[in-house]
Amino acid sequence: MMEKNWLQNFARSEEDSWIGGVCGGLGEHTSIPSWTWRLLFVLLVIFSYGIVLFIYILLWIFVPTKSKTEG
């Protein structure tokens, strides 16, 4: 059986969520803490003229939320 990579298991976080849980989910599934993801997103939104904000909104819409029973 093939092992799934972190991207196949990626889900938004309910516990570590400020706006949509995307950065919290990235923090749970990578070795980078969620505050670093938030800082990175804010800086990229400022310097990308909002393109990254559009990407964040798409992730918010299409990435499922991790249920509390999944652990």
PDB file of N, CA, C, O and CB in Angstrom:
ATOM      1  N   MET A   1       0.846  -1.184   0.000  1.00  0.00           N
ATOM      2  CA  MET A   1       0.000   0.000   0.000  1.00  0.00           C
ATOM      3  C   MET A   1       0.887   1.242   0.000  1.00  0.00           C
ATOM      4  O   MET A   1       1.891   1.304   0.711  1.00  0.00           O
ATOM      5  CB  MET A   1      -0.960   0.001   1.225  1.00  0.00           C
ATOM      6  N   MET A   2       0.508   2.218  -0.798  1.00  0.00           N
ATOM      7  CA  MET A   2       1.298   3.446  -0.882  1.00  0.00           C
ATOM      8  C   MET A   2       0.976   4.357   0.294  1.00  0.00           C
ATOM      9  O   MET A   2      -0.180   4.494   0.696  1.00  0.00           O
ATOM     10  CB  MET A   2       1.035   4.177  -2.216  1.00  0.00           C
ATOM     11  N   GLU A   3       2.018   4.977   0.837  1.00  0.00           N
ATOM     12  CA  GLU A   3       1.845   5.913   1.941  1.00  0.00           C
ATOM     13  C   GLU A   3       1.412   7.272   1.383  1.00  0.00           C
ATOM     14  O   GLU A   3       1.974   7.755   0.400  1.00  0.00           O
ATOM     15  CB  GLU A   3       3.160   6.045   2.771  1.00  0.00           C
ATOM     16  N   LYS A   4       0.408   7.884   2.019  1.00  0.00           N
ATOM     17  CA  LYS A   4      -0.060   9.197   1.578  1.00  0.00           C
ATOM     18  C   LYS A   4       0.908  10.269   2.060  1.00  0.00           C
ATOM     19  O   LYS A   4       1.427  10.188   3.174  1.00  0.00           O
ATOM     20  CB  LYS A   4      -1.493   9.481   2.100  1.00  0.00           C
ATOM     21  N   ASN A   5       1.149  11.267   1.228  1.00  0.00           N
ATOM     22  CA  ASN A   5       1.974  12.382   1.667  1.00  0.00           C
ATOM     23  C   ASN A   5       1.104  13.376   2.431  1.00  0.00           C
ATOM     24  O   ASN A   5      -0.118  13.231   2.463  1.00  0.00           O
ATOM     25  CB  ASN A   5       2.673  13.068   0.460  1.00  0.00           C
ATOM     26  N   TRP A   6       1.715  14.375   3.039  1.00  0.00           N
ATOM     27  CA  TRP A   6       0.988  15.313   3.896  1.00  0.00           C
ATOM     28  C   TRP A   6      -0.057  16.104   3.124  1.00  0.00           C
ATOM     29  O   TRP A   6      -1.073  16.505   3.691  1.00  0.00           O
ATOM     30  CB  TRP A   6       1.957  16.268   4.565  1.00  0.00           C
ATOM     31  N   LEU A   7       0.179  16.333   1.838  1.00  0.00           N
ATOM     32  CA  LEU A   7      -0.756  17.125   1.050  1.00  0.00           C
ATOM     33  C   LEU A   7      -2.063  16.373   0.821  1.00  0.00           C
ATOM     34  O   LEU A   7      -3.123  16.993   0.738  1.00  0.00           O
ATOM     35  CB  LEU A   7      -0.131  17.506  -0.286  1.00  0.00           C
ATOM     36  N   GLN A   8      -2.004  15.057   0.719  1.00  0.00           N
ATOM     37  CA  GLN A   8      -3.218  14.272   0.552  1.00  0.00           C
ATOM     38  C   GLN A   8      -4.036  14.238   1.837  1.00  0.00           C
ATOM     39  O   GLN A   8      -5.249  14.033   1.790  1.00  0.00           O
ATOM     40  CB  GLN A   8      -2.874  12.856   0.112  1.00  0.00           C
ATOM     41  N   ASN A   9      -3.382  14.437   2.992  1.00  0.00           N
ATOM     42  CA  ASN A   9      -4.069  14.451   4.282  1.00  0.00           C
ATOM     43  C   ASN A   9      -4.358  15.868   4.765  1.00  0.00           C
ATOM     44  O   ASN A   9      -4.885  16.042   5.864  1.00  0.00           O
ATOM     45  CB  ASN A   9      -3.242  13.716   5.318  1.00  0.00           C
ATOM     46  N   PHE A  10      -4.027  16.875   3.976  1.00  0.00           N
ATOM     47  CA  PHE A  10      -4.146  18.266   4.405  1.00  0.00           C
ATOM     48  C   PHE A  10      -5.594  18.646   4.665  1.00  0.00           C
ATOM     49  O   PHE A  10      -6.480  18.394   3.849  1.00  0.00           O
ATOM     50  CB  PHE A  10      -3.546  19.194   3.360  1.00  0.00           C
ATOM     51  N   ALA A  11      -5.813  19.262   5.826  1.00  0.00           N
ATOM     52  CA  ALA A  11      -7.144  19.743   6.195  1.00  0.00           C
ATOM     53  C   ALA A  11      -6.979  21.016   7.011  1.00  0.00           C
ATOM     54  O   ALA A  11      -5.954  21.220   7.661  1.00  0.00           O
ATOM     55  CB  ALA A  11      -7.945  18.659   6.998  1.00  0.00           C
ATOM     56  N   ARG A  12      -7.997  21.870   6.970  1.00  0.00           N
ATOM     57  CA  ARG A  12      -7.974  23.082   7.774  1.00  0.00           C
ATOM     58  C   ARG A  12      -8.127  22.709   9.246  1.00  0.00           C
ATOM     59  O   ARG A  12      -8.760  21.705   9.574  1.00  0.00           O
ATOM     60  CB  ARG A  12      -9.093  24.065   7.332  1.00  0.00           C
ATOM     61  N   SER A  13      -7.556  23.506  10.114  1.00  0.00           N
ATOM     62  CA  SER A  13      -7.597  23.249  11.546  1.00  0.00           C
ATOM     63  C   SER A  13      -8.791  23.956  12.187  1.00  0.00           C
ATOM     64  O   SER A  13      -9.101  25.099  11.853  1.00  0.00           O
ATOM     65  CB  SER A  13      -6.289  23.703  12.209  1.00  0.00           C
ATOM     66  N   GLU A  14      -9.454  23.262  13.109  1.00  0.00           N
ATOM     67  CA  GLU A  14     -10.520  23.898  13.882  1.00  0.00           C
ATOM     68  C   GLU A  14      -9.968  24.498  15.169  1.00  0.00           C
ATOM     69  O   GLU A  14     -10.478  25.513  15.642  1.00  0.00           O
ATOM     70  CB  GLU A  14     -11.630  22.886  14.203  1.00  0.00           C
ATOM     71  N   GLU A  15      -8.933  23.887  15.742  1.00  0.00           N
ATOM     72  CA  GLU A  15      -8.367  24.359  17.002  1.00  0.00           C
ATOM     73  C   GLU A  15      -7.447  25.562  16.818  1.00  0.00           C
ATOM     74  O   GLU A  15      -7.496  26.506  17.607  1.00  0.00           O
ATOM     75  CB  GLU A  15      -7.610  23.240  17.674  1.00  0.00           C
ATOM     76  N   ASP A  16      -6.611  25.536  15.784  1.00  0.00           N
ATOM     77  CA  ASP A  16      -5.633  26.598  15.535  1.00  0.00           C
ATOM     78  C   ASP A  16      -6.110  27.432  14.353  1.00  0.00           C
ATOM     79  O   ASP A  16      -5.533  27.391  13.267  1.00  0.00           O
ATOM     80  CB  ASP A  16      -4.209  26.008  15.262  1.00  0.00           C
ATOM     81  N   SER A  17      -7.183  28.193  14.593  1.00  0.00           N
ATOM     82  CA  SER A  17      -7.818  28.925  13.506  1.00  0.00           C
ATOM     83  C   SER A  17      -8.035  30.373  13.898  1.00  0.00           C
ATOM     84  O   SER A  17      -8.604  30.657  14.952  1.00  0.00           O
ATOM     85  CB  SER A  17      -9.146  28.275  13.121  1.00  0.00           C
ATOM     86  N   TRP A  18      -7.583  31.290  13.055  1.00  0.00           N
ATOM     87  CA  TRP A  18      -7.851  32.712  13.267  1.00  0.00           C
ATOM     88  C   TRP A  18      -8.960  33.157  12.330  1.00  0.00           C
ATOM     89  O   TRP A  18      -9.939  33.766  12.762  1.00  0.00           O
ATOM     90  CB  TRP A  18      -6.572  33.564  13.046  1.00  0.00           C
ATOM     91  N   ILE A  19      -8.808  32.856  11.058  1.00  0.00           N
ATOM     92  CA  ILE A  19      -9.819  33.252  10.075  1.00  0.00           C
ATOM     93  C   ILE A  19     -10.457  31.990   9.483  1.00  0.00           C
ATOM     94  O   ILE A  19     -11.627  31.703   9.736  1.00  0.00           O
ATOM     95  CB  ILE A  19      -9.189  34.143   8.945  1.00  0.00           C
ATOM     96  N   GLY A  20      -9.690  31.249   8.704  1.00  0.00           N
ATOM     97  CA  GLY A  20     -10.255  30.085   8.044  1.00  0.00           C
ATOM     98  C   GLY A  20      -9.643  28.768   8.442  1.00  0.00           C
ATOM     99  O   GLY A  20     -10.154  27.715   8.061  1.00  0.00           O
ATOM    100  N   GLY A  21      -8.558  28.791   9.202  1.00  0.00           N
ATOM    101  CA  GLY A  21      -7.910  27.564   9.625  1.00  0.00           C
ATOM    102  C   GLY A  21      -6.889  27.037   8.644  1.00  0.00           C
ATOM    103  O   GLY A  21      -6.312  25.974   8.874  1.00  0.00           O
ATOM    104  N   VAL A  22      -6.647  27.751   7.552  1.00  0.00           N
ATOM    105  CA  VAL A  22      -5.699  27.289   6.532  1.00  0.00           C
ATOM    106  C   VAL A  22      -4.281  27.275   7.091  1.00  0.00           C
ATOM    107  O   VAL A  22      -3.582  26.271   6.958  1.00  0.00           O
ATOM    108  CB  VAL A  22      -5.769  28.187   5.275  1.00  0.00           C
ATOM    109  N   CYS A  23      -3.847  28.355   7.707  1.00  0.00           N
ATOM    110  CA  CYS A  23      -2.489  28.426   8.250  1.00  0.00           C
ATOM    111  C   CYS A  23      -2.311  27.463   9.424  1.00  0.00           C
ATOM    112  O   CYS A  23      -1.240  26.882   9.597  1.00  0.00           O
ATOM    113  CB  CYS A  23      -2.168  29.859   8.693  1.00  0.00           C
ATOM    114  N   GLY A  24      -3.352  27.297  10.221  1.00  0.00           N
ATOM    115  CA  GLY A  24      -3.299  26.326  11.309  1.00  0.00           C
ATOM    116  C   GLY A  24      -3.155  24.912  10.775  1.00  0.00           C
ATOM    117  O   GLY A  24      -2.408  24.106  11.331  1.00  0.00           O
ATOM    118  N   GLY A  25      -3.866  24.612   9.701  1.00  0.00           N
ATOM    119  CA  GLY A  25      -3.742  23.301   9.063  1.00  0.00           C
ATOM    120  C   GLY A  25      -2.362  23.082   8.475  1.00  0.00           C
ATOM    121  O   GLY A  25      -1.802  21.991   8.575  1.00  0.00           O
ATOM    122  N   LEU A  26      -1.814  24.124   7.858  1.00  0.00           N
ATOM    123  CA  LEU A  26      -0.453  24.018   7.329  1.00  0.00           C
ATOM    124  C   LEU A  26       0.547  23.796   8.461  1.00  0.00           C
ATOM    125  O   LEU A  26       1.503  23.035   8.312  1.00  0.00           O
ATOM    126  CB  LEU A  26      -0.083  25.284   6.532  1.00  0.00           C
ATOM    127  N   GLY A  27       0.321  24.465   9.595  1.00  0.00           N
ATOM    128  CA  GLY A  27       1.197  24.282  10.743  1.00  0.00           C
ATOM    129  C   GLY A  27       1.125  22.882  11.327  1.00  0.00           C
ATOM    130  O   GLY A  27       2.128  22.362  11.816  1.00  0.00           O
ATOM    131  N   GLU A  28      -0.048  22.268  11.280  1.00  0.00           N
ATOM    132  CA  GLU A  28      -0.211  20.909  11.798  1.00  0.00           C
ATOM    133  C   GLU A  28       0.399  19.866  10.873  1.00  0.00           C
ATOM    134  O   GLU A  28       0.838  18.815  11.341  1.00  0.00           O
ATOM    135  CB  GLU A  28      -1.681  20.605  12.010  1.00  0.00           C
ATOM    136  N   HIS A  29       0.436  20.132   9.579  1.00  0.00           N
ATOM    137  CA  HIS A  29       0.873  19.135   8.616  1.00  0.00           C
ATOM    138  C   HIS A  29       2.310  19.326   8.134  1.00  0.00           C
ATOM    139  O   HIS A  29       2.826  18.496   7.386  1.00  0.00           O
ATOM    140  CB  HIS A  29      -0.043  19.150   7.446  1.00  0.00           C
ATOM    141  N   THR A  30       2.953  20.402   8.552  1.00  0.00           N
ATOM    142  CA  THR A  30       4.350  20.628   8.187  1.00  0.00           C
ATOM    143  C   THR A  30       5.150  20.900   9.457  1.00  0.00           C
ATOM    144  O   THR A  30       4.582  21.013  10.543  1.00  0.00           O
ATOM    145  CB  THR A  30       4.485  21.813   7.176  1.00  0.00           C
ATOM    146  N   SER A  31       6.445  21.002   9.318  1.00  0.00           N
ATOM    147  CA  SER A  31       7.288  21.294  10.482  1.00  0.00           C
ATOM    148  C   SER A  31       7.364  22.796  10.773  1.00  0.00           C
ATOM    149  O   SER A  31       8.012  23.206  11.736  1.00  0.00           O
ATOM    150  CB  SER A  31       8.694  20.740  10.261  1.00  0.00           C
ATOM    151  N   ILE A  32       6.713  23.606   9.958  1.00  0.00           N
ATOM    152  CA  ILE A  32       6.721  25.060  10.136  1.00  0.00           C
ATOM    153  C   ILE A  32       5.540  25.456  11.016  1.00  0.00           C
ATOM    154  O   ILE A  32       4.414  25.054  10.725  1.00  0.00           O
ATOM    155  CB  ILE A  32       6.658  25.798   8.759  1.00  0.00           C
ATOM    156  N   PRO A  33       5.754  26.233  12.090  1.00  0.00           N
ATOM    157  CA  PRO A  33       4.645  26.607  12.975  1.00  0.00           C
ATOM    158  C   PRO A  33       3.622  27.500  12.271  1.00  0.00           C
ATOM    159  O   PRO A  33       3.941  28.191  11.304  1.00  0.00           O
ATOM    160  CB  PRO A  33       5.182  27.318  14.211  1.00  0.00           C
ATOM    161  N   SER A  34       2.388  27.471  12.775  1.00  0.00           N
ATOM    162  CA  SER A  34       1.296  28.200  12.129  1.00  0.00           C
ATOM    163  C   SER A  34       1.520  29.712  12.142  1.00  0.00           C
ATOM    164  O   SER A  34       1.098  30.396  11.209  1.00  0.00           O
ATOM    165  CB  SER A  34      -0.018  27.873  12.813  1.00  0.00           C
ATOM    166  N   TRP A  35       2.179  30.253  13.184  1.00  0.00           N
ATOM    167  CA  TRP A  35       2.415  31.704  13.208  1.00  0.00           C
ATOM    168  C   TRP A  35       3.335  32.109  12.059  1.00  0.00           C
ATOM    169  O   TRP A  35       3.219  33.217  11.535  1.00  0.00           O
ATOM    170  CB  TRP A  35       3.029  32.137  14.565  1.00  0.00           C
ATOM    171  N   THR A  36       4.240  31.227  11.668  1.00  0.00           N
ATOM    172  CA  THR A  36       5.130  31.524  10.540  1.00  0.00           C
ATOM    173  C   THR A  36       4.336  31.534   9.238  1.00  0.00           C
ATOM    174  O   THR A  36       4.555  32.390   8.381  1.00  0.00           O
ATOM    175  CB  THR A  36       6.283  30.491  10.460  1.00  0.00           C
ATOM    176  N   TRP A  37       3.419  30.589   9.089  1.00  0.00           N
ATOM    177  CA  TRP A  37       2.561  30.571   7.899  1.00  0.00           C
ATOM    178  C   TRP A  37       1.720  31.835   7.826  1.00  0.00           C
ATOM    179  O   TRP A  37       1.542  32.403   6.749  1.00  0.00           O
ATOM    180  CB  TRP A  37       1.651  29.330   7.904  1.00  0.00           C
ATOM    181  N   ARG A  38       1.194  32.284   8.982  1.00  0.00           N
ATOM    182  CA  ARG A  38       0.374  33.506   8.997  1.00  0.00           C
ATOM    183  C   ARG A  38       1.196  34.721   8.586  1.00  0.00           C
ATOM    184  O   ARG A  38       0.752  35.541   7.782  1.00  0.00           O
ATOM    185  CB  ARG A  38      -0.233  33.733  10.392  1.00  0.00           C
ATOM    186  N   LEU A  39       2.387  34.829   9.141  1.00  0.00           N
ATOM    187  CA  LEU A  39       3.274  35.941   8.790  1.00  0.00           C
ATOM    188  C   LEU A  39       3.619  35.906   7.308  1.00  0.00           C
ATOM    189  O   LEU A  39       3.613  36.938   6.638  1.00  0.00           O
ATOM    190  CB  LEU A  39       4.560  35.896   9.634  1.00  0.00           C
ATOM    191  N   LEU A  40       3.918  34.725   6.803  1.00  0.00           N
ATOM    192  CA  LEU A  40       4.245  34.572   5.393  1.00  0.00           C
ATOM    193  C   LEU A  40       3.061  34.976   4.507  1.00  0.00           C
ATOM    194  O   LEU A  40       3.245  35.684   3.516  1.00  0.00           O
ATOM    195  CB  LEU A  40       4.659  33.126   5.100  1.00  0.00           C
ATOM    196  N   PHE A  41       1.862  34.535   4.855  1.00  0.00           N
ATOM    197  CA  PHE A  41       0.685  34.908   4.076  1.00  0.00           C
ATOM    198  C   PHE A  41       0.455  36.415   4.094  1.00  0.00           C
ATOM    199  O   PHE A  41       0.155  37.008   3.058  1.00  0.00           O
ATOM    200  CB  PHE A  41      -0.547  34.187   4.607  1.00  0.00           C
ATOM    201  N   VAL A  42       0.592  37.040   5.261  1.00  0.00           N
ATOM    202  CA  VAL A  42       0.379  38.490   5.348  1.00  0.00           C
ATOM    203  C   VAL A  42       1.394  39.228   4.484  1.00  0.00           C
ATOM    204  O   VAL A  42       1.031  40.138   3.738  1.00  0.00           O
ATOM    205  CB  VAL A  42       0.477  38.971   6.814  1.00  0.00           C
ATOM    206  N   LEU A  43       2.663  38.840   4.580  1.00  0.00           N
ATOM    207  CA  LEU A  43       3.693  39.501   3.763  1.00  0.00           C
ATOM    208  C   LEU A  43       3.443  39.285   2.276  1.00  0.00           C
ATOM    209  O   LEU A  43       3.610  40.206   1.476  1.00  0.00           O
ATOM    210  CB  LEU A  43       5.088  38.981   4.136  1.00  0.00           C
ATOM    211  N   LEU A  44       3.047  38.084   1.907  1.00  0.00           N
ATOM    212  CA  LEU A  44       2.790  37.814   0.496  1.00  0.00           C
ATOM    213  C   LEU A  44       1.549  38.553  -0.012  1.00  0.00           C
ATOM    214  O   LEU A  44       1.513  38.967  -1.170  1.00  0.00           O
ATOM    215  CB  LEU A  44       2.627  36.317   0.275  1.00  0.00           C
ATOM    216  N   VAL A  45       0.537  38.722   0.838  1.00  0.00           N
ATOM    217  CA  VAL A  45      -0.646  39.488   0.433  1.00  0.00           C
ATOM    218  C   VAL A  45      -0.256  40.931   0.176  1.00  0.00           C
ATOM    219  O   VAL A  45      -0.712  41.537  -0.794  1.00  0.00           O
ATOM    220  CB  VAL A  45      -1.756  39.412   1.512  1.00  0.00           C
ATOM    221  N   ILE A  46       0.587  41.487   1.038  1.00  0.00           N
ATOM    222  CA  ILE A  46       1.012  42.875   0.880  1.00  0.00           C
ATOM    223  C   ILE A  46       1.806  43.067  -0.408  1.00  0.00           C
ATOM    224  O   ILE A  46       1.608  44.049  -1.124  1.00  0.00           O
ATOM    225  CB  ILE A  46       1.849  43.315   2.081  1.00  0.00           C
ATOM    226  N   PHE A  47       2.709  42.121  -0.703  1.00  0.00           N
ATOM    227  CA  PHE A  47       3.610  42.310  -1.839  1.00  0.00           C
ATOM    228  C   PHE A  47       3.132  41.660  -3.136  1.00  0.00           C
ATOM    229  O   PHE A  47       3.795  41.792  -4.165  1.00  0.00           O
ATOM    230  CB  PHE A  47       4.952  41.773  -1.496  1.00  0.00           C
ATOM    231  N   SER A  48       1.994  40.958  -3.107  1.00  0.00           N
ATOM    232  CA  SER A  48       1.520  40.319  -4.338  1.00  0.00           C
ATOM    233  C   SER A  48       0.265  40.976  -4.875  1.00  0.00           C
ATOM    234  O   SER A  48      -0.371  40.442  -5.783  1.00  0.00           O
ATOM    235  CB  SER A  48       1.258  38.847  -4.098  1.00  0.00           C
ATOM    236  N   TYR A  49      -0.102  42.119  -4.333  1.00  0.00           N
ATOM    237  CA  TYR A  49      -1.279  42.862  -4.784  1.00  0.00           C
ATOM    238  C   TYR A  49      -2.555  42.039  -4.649  1.00  0.00           C
ATOM    239  O   TYR A  49      -3.466  42.174  -5.467  1.00  0.00           O
ATOM    240  CB  TYR A  49      -1.101  43.301  -6.229  1.00  0.00           C
ATOM    241  N   GLY A  50      -2.632  41.193  -3.632  1.00  0.00           N
ATOM    242  CA  GLY A  50      -3.852  40.466  -3.335  1.00  0.00           C
ATOM    243  C   GLY A  50      -4.013  39.117  -3.999  1.00  0.00           C
ATOM    244  O   GLY A  50      -5.004  38.432  -3.747  1.00  0.00           O
ATOM    245  N   ILE A  51      -3.079  38.710  -4.835  1.00  0.00           N
ATOM    246  CA  ILE A  51      -3.192  37.409  -5.490  1.00  0.00           C
ATOM    247  C   ILE A  51      -3.158  36.291  -4.449  1.00  0.00           C
ATOM    248  O   ILE A  51      -3.907  35.320  -4.561  1.00  0.00           O
ATOM    249  CB  ILE A  51      -2.060  37.218  -6.524  1.00  0.00           C
ATOM    250  N   VAL A  52      -2.310  36.415  -3.453  1.00  0.00           N
ATOM    251  CA  VAL A  52      -2.206  35.397  -2.413  1.00  0.00           C
ATOM    252  C   VAL A  52      -3.480  35.378  -1.566  1.00  0.00           C
ATOM    253  O   VAL A  52      -3.870  34.318  -1.076  1.00  0.00           O
ATOM    254  CB  VAL A  52      -0.966  35.652  -1.523  1.00  0.00           C
ATOM    255  N   LEU A  53      -4.120  36.502  -1.389  1.00  0.00           N
ATOM    256  CA  LEU A  53      -5.396  36.540  -0.677  1.00  0.00           C
ATOM    257  C   LEU A  53      -6.436  35.718  -1.426  1.00  0.00           C
ATOM    258  O   LEU A  53      -7.217  34.995  -0.807  1.00  0.00           O
ATOM    259  CB  LEU A  53      -5.882  37.993  -0.501  1.00  0.00           C
ATOM    260  N   PHE A  54      -6.455  35.822  -2.735  1.00  0.00           N
ATOM    261  CA  PHE A  54      -7.355  35.023  -3.559  1.00  0.00           C
ATOM    262  C   PHE A  54      -7.050  33.534  -3.390  1.00  0.00           C
ATOM    263  O   PHE A  54      -7.971  32.723  -3.297  1.00  0.00           O
ATOM    264  CB  PHE A  54      -7.238  35.432  -5.042  1.00  0.00           C
ATOM    265  N   ILE A  55      -5.766  33.168  -3.351  1.00  0.00           N
ATOM    266  CA  ILE A  55      -5.364  31.769  -3.152  1.00  0.00           C
ATOM    267  C   ILE A  55      -5.800  31.288  -1.773  1.00  0.00           C
ATOM    268  O   ILE A  55      -6.281  30.163  -1.634  1.00  0.00           O
ATOM    269  CB  ILE A  55      -3.832  31.607  -3.316  1.00  0.00           C
ATOM    270  N   TYR A  56      -5.636  32.137  -0.744  1.00  0.00           N
ATOM    271  CA  TYR A  56      -6.063  31.784   0.607  1.00  0.00           C
ATOM    272  C   TYR A  56      -7.577  31.528   0.647  1.00  0.00           C
ATOM    273  O   TYR A  56      -8.027  30.569   1.274  1.00  0.00           O
ATOM    274  CB  TYR A  56      -5.681  32.903   1.600  1.00  0.00           C
ATOM    275  N   ILE A  57      -8.343  32.366  -0.008  1.00  0.00           N
ATOM    276  CA  ILE A  57      -9.795  32.195  -0.036  1.00  0.00           C
ATOM    277  C   ILE A  57     -10.170  30.898  -0.746  1.00  0.00           C
ATOM    278  O   ILE A  57     -11.090  30.203  -0.315  1.00  0.00           O
ATOM    279  CB  ILE A  57     -10.466  33.394  -0.728  1.00  0.00           C
ATOM    280  N   LEU A  58      -9.476  30.568  -1.818  1.00  0.00           N
ATOM    281  CA  LEU A  58      -9.730  29.301  -2.507  1.00  0.00           C
ATOM    282  C   LEU A  58      -9.408  28.109  -1.601  1.00  0.00           C
ATOM    283  O   LEU A  58     -10.156  27.132  -1.565  1.00  0.00           O
ATOM    284  CB  LEU A  58      -8.901  29.220  -3.802  1.00  0.00           C
ATOM    285  N   LEU A  59      -8.291  28.195  -0.869  1.00  0.00           N
ATOM    286  CA  LEU A  59      -7.956  27.125   0.071  1.00  0.00           C
ATOM    287  C   LEU A  59      -9.016  27.023   1.159  1.00  0.00           C
ATOM    288  O   LEU A  59      -9.383  25.919   1.562  1.00  0.00           O
ATOM    289  CB  LEU A  59      -6.570  27.367   0.699  1.00  0.00           C
ATOM    290  N   TRP A  60      -9.506  28.142   1.631  1.00  0.00           N
ATOM    291  CA  TRP A  60     -10.539  28.174   2.662  1.00  0.00           C
ATOM    292  C   TRP A  60     -11.807  27.475   2.173  1.00  0.00           C
ATOM    293  O   TRP A  60     -12.468  26.767   2.933  1.00  0.00           O
ATOM    294  CB  TRP A  60     -10.850  29.627   3.068  1.00  0.00           C
ATOM    295  N   ILE A  61     -12.137  27.681   0.907  1.00  0.00           N
ATOM    296  CA  ILE A  61     -13.351  27.098   0.341  1.00  0.00           C
ATOM    297  C   ILE A  61     -13.183  25.601   0.048  1.00  0.00           C
ATOM    298  O   ILE A  61     -14.070  24.807   0.358  1.00  0.00           O
ATOM    299  CB  ILE A  61     -13.739  27.839  -0.938  1.00  0.00           C
ATOM    300  N   PHE A  62     -12.057  25.220  -0.543  1.00  0.00           N
ATOM    301  CA  PHE A  62     -11.926  23.860  -1.080  1.00  0.00           C
ATOM    302  C   PHE A  62     -11.222  22.859  -0.174  1.00  0.00           C
ATOM    303  O   PHE A  62     -11.374  21.655  -0.380  1.00  0.00           O
ATOM    304  CB  PHE A  62     -11.201  23.919  -2.356  1.00  0.00           C
ATOM    305  N   VAL A  63     -10.467  23.300   0.808  1.00  0.00           N
ATOM    306  CA  VAL A  63      -9.792  22.357   1.711  1.00  0.00           C
ATOM    307  C   VAL A  63     -10.764  21.993   2.828  1.00  0.00           C
ATOM    308  O   VAL A  63     -11.318  22.878   3.480  1.00  0.00           O
ATOM    309  CB  VAL A  63      -8.462  22.969   2.297  1.00  0.00           C
ATOM    310  N   PRO A  64     -10.975  20.697   3.053  1.00  0.00           N
ATOM    311  CA  PRO A  64     -11.933  20.307   4.100  1.00  0.00           C
ATOM    312  C   PRO A  64     -11.403  20.607   5.503  1.00  0.00           C
ATOM    313  O   PRO A  64     -10.195  20.723   5.715  1.00  0.00           O
ATOM    314  CB  PRO A  64     -12.262  18.816   3.983  1.00  0.00           C
ATOM    315  N   THR A  65     -12.320  20.729   6.446  1.00  0.00           N
ATOM    316  CA  THR A  65     -11.952  20.932   7.848  1.00  0.00           C
ATOM    317  C   THR A  65     -11.711  19.572   8.481  1.00  0.00           C
ATOM    318  O   THR A  65     -12.476  18.631   8.265  1.00  0.00           O
ATOM    319  CB  THR A  65     -13.060  21.722   8.622  1.00  0.00           C
ATOM    320  N   LYS A  66     -10.646  19.476   9.261  1.00  0.00           N
ATOM    321  CA  LYS A  66     -10.340  18.238   9.961  1.00  0.00           C
ATOM    322  C   LYS A  66     -11.359  18.052  11.070  1.00  0.00           C
ATOM    323  O   LYS A  66     -11.538  18.938  11.906  1.00  0.00           O
ATOM    324  CB  LYS A  66      -8.892  18.249  10.527  1.00  0.00           C
ATOM    325  N   SER A  67     -12.029  16.903  11.083  1.00  0.00           N
ATOM    326  CA  SER A  67     -12.998  16.659  12.144  1.00  0.00           C
ATOM    327  C   SER A  67     -12.267  16.347  13.440  1.00  0.00           C
ATOM    328  O   SER A  67     -11.126  15.888  13.415  1.00  0.00           O
ATOM    329  CB  SER A  67     -13.952  15.506  11.766  1.00  0.00           C
ATOM    330  N   LYS A  68     -12.913  16.591  14.564  1.00  0.00           N
ATOM    331  CA  LYS A  68     -12.276  16.386  15.857  1.00  0.00           C
ATOM    332  C   LYS A  68     -12.007  14.915  16.126  1.00  0.00           C
ATOM    333  O   LYS A  68     -11.161  14.603  16.963  1.00  0.00           O
ATOM    334  CB  LYS A  68     -13.135  16.962  16.960  1.00  0.00           C
ATOM    335  N   THR A  69     -12.683  14.010  15.460  1.00  0.00           N
ATOM    336  CA  THR A  69     -12.453  12.581  15.660  1.00  0.00           C
ATOM    337  C   THR A  69     -11.254  12.057  14.887  1.00  0.00           C
ATOM    338  O   THR A  69     -10.772  10.957  15.159  1.00  0.00           O
ATOM    339  CB  THR A  69     -13.677  11.808  15.263  1.00  0.00           C
ATOM    340  N   GLU A  70     -10.764  12.840  13.920  1.00  0.00           N
ATOM    341  CA  GLU A  70      -9.607  12.399  13.140  1.00  0.00           C
ATOM    342  C   GLU A  70      -8.328  12.479  13.926  1.00  0.00           C
ATOM    343  O   GLU A  70      -7.378  11.755  13.630  1.00  0.00           O
ATOM    344  CB  GLU A  70      -9.476  13.217  11.888  1.00  0.00           C
ATOM    345  N   GLY A  71      -8.274  13.346  14.929  1.00  0.00           N
ATOM    346  CA  GLY A  71      -7.083  13.471  15.769  1.00  0.00           C
ATOM    347  C   GLY A  71      -6.073  14.258  15.113  1.00  0.00           C
ATOM    348  O   GLY A  71      -4.996  14.470  15.672  1.00  0.00           O
TER     349      GLY A  71
END
